[in-house]
Amino acid sequence: MTLLIELLGSIAILLWGLRMVRTGVMRSYGTNIKRFARRSEGKIFPAFLSGLIVAALLQSSTAAVLISASFAGQSLIGVSTAFISMLGADIGTSIAVLIASQKFTTLAPLLLAAGIFGFIASKENKRQNVFRAISGLGMILLALILISSTAGDLAELREFKSLLEVFNNQPVFFVLLALVLTYLSYSSLAIVLLSVSFLATGVIGLNESLYIVLGANLGSGMLPLISSWNSSDLEKNPIIANLIVRSLCIVLFYPFVSIFSNFLIAFISTELVPAIYHLSLNIFVAIIGIIFSKQFLNISFSLFSENKIQGHLNNHNILGSDDFSMPAVSLANAKREALRMAEVSQNMVVSSLAVIKDDNEMLRHEIIKNEDTVDEFYDSIKLYIARILQEELSPKESQQALNILNFTTNMEHIGDIVNNSLMEISGRKIAKHIHFSKEGFSEIISIHEEVCANYDLAINTFVSNDCELAKVLYEKKQELHKLEKRSVSQHLQRIGKGVADSLDTSSMHIDVVRDYKRVNSLLSSIAYPILFASGEMLETRLKQNTQS
């Protein structure tokens, strides 16, 4: 019993270490990671490399797959690009397994000491998160040492040996066991590392460890699908394609486990075989996936047909109830509808850059249509909130109602900016057949990416009502203001030098940059009521910021 508790504790440290790495990396460099992934659109090698690097940094192929899928769902990248990046993500975790499976006994305490003491000594948020990730790596390596030690003691138990002997000739059991453990731990990397430790200490045989690797790989394909089951069909398509190619390759590898193990053991040490096998499997999956990407995506499309945004969002009316006897329920309904509205307006902002970049007239008309959807949402939510305010509400409930109304008003204003200004500018650009300068458009991309990142932050702040998130959102306003000033200044310098494209798009460049700044200001204002309620912002300052 003591050994089982020690083993569970070691696995818990491993999972927590993985979480610390993901949290630290995403909080420190999340925007840069997303920017890197977005810029791989339409290119096989950059898309593959972006998935590999993101998964290696986050120590999780599931996280990397979900990021790529969300970009595909928002039309930031194509479905094919998202699929290719997912194939790279799986190799990224395979490399992480290969590195982590080495016996770095002195490295674990060194990383823990550097990470923890660095975190305590740092005052800056970004540095703290970097040290958080470093301490997470130390925890992963320490957990592997503890698992190896505990597994060695476990291997000597007669009862445990007898249990394993029952399943010796039933490889399906080990595949299913790995699949279940991957689902429970939400990490295929952890399960593969666990199989390495068990093999090194003699708890399981070589073939059994490879069957566990197969099960963990199948689990890594299923986890993103389970997580995104309620997402749009466009977001699920590359995930399903990834699961299909992964399942096919696992079926092909399954009958030849013994052959692979006998072949690999002739060249490398036994303890390295599961990690090399894991890497070989994912390389094979990547090769098959890239060669037949169109076929796998077509199969996925045939299983899940793509729905239009409006049809997806208007499948039922949350605000259809006339019962306002429970204000808390009514406010929750209004908040849910506000989030659906935010999804449409966010998609308009995200897609606006593609229209400006590619002169995509079809997408432009789709965005203009979505403005009608935003207005419909706003009208229904506004009337619903007005009806709620007629009830007997507590001061807290009244403030919640006003915050929801403020949020939806901002979303409606953002839709107006995209529709009446950005789409009007793109229409003029298409009609005149002119283009932004390379440097100018690079600046617009940077500002757009910052606004998109702040959009996610604003929605999360609205949902959580968290003061710390509100502070970060408020600070982002000044960061974008600096980007806007720098872009306008550099644009004017290019005009002064006589750069042709800058001369042609003189007013357009400034208008686009300032429109994105206006969108960002509306997003930042979502933080003001939260900061004011917590005493972080004076009322006079709140009014000044709202007016600006």
DAWO-V895325 format. One line per field, one symbol per residue. ss: DSSP state (H for helix, E for strand, L for the rest). Layout:
ss: ???
This chain:
ss: LHHHHHHHHHHHHHHHHHHHHHHHHHHHHHHHHHHHHHLLLLLHHHHHHHHHHHHHHHLLHHHHHHHHHHHHHLLLLLHHHHHHHHHHHHHHHHHHHHHHLLLLHHHHHHHHHHHHHHHHHLLLHHHHHHHHHHHHHHHHHHHHHHHHHHHHHHHLLHHHHHHHHHLLLLHHHHHHHHHHHHHHHLLHHHHHHHHHHHHHLLLLLHHHHHHHHHHHHHHHHHHHHHHLLLLLHHHHHHHHHHHHHHHHHHHHHHLLHHHHHHHHHLLLLHHHHHHHHHHHHHHHHHHHHHHLHHHHHHHHHHHLLLLLHHHHHLLLLHHHLLLLLLHHHHHHHHHHHHHHHHHHHHHHHHHHHHHHHHLLHHHHHHHHHHHHHHHHHHHHHHHHHHHHLLLLLLHHHHHHHHHHHHHHHHHHHHHHHHHHHHHHHHHHHHHHLLLLLHHHHHHHHHHHHHHHHHHHHHHHHHHHLLHHHHHHHHHHHHHHHHHHHHHHHHHHHHHHLLLHHHHHLHHHHHHHHHHHHHHHHHHHHHHHHHHHHHLLLLHHHHHHHHHL
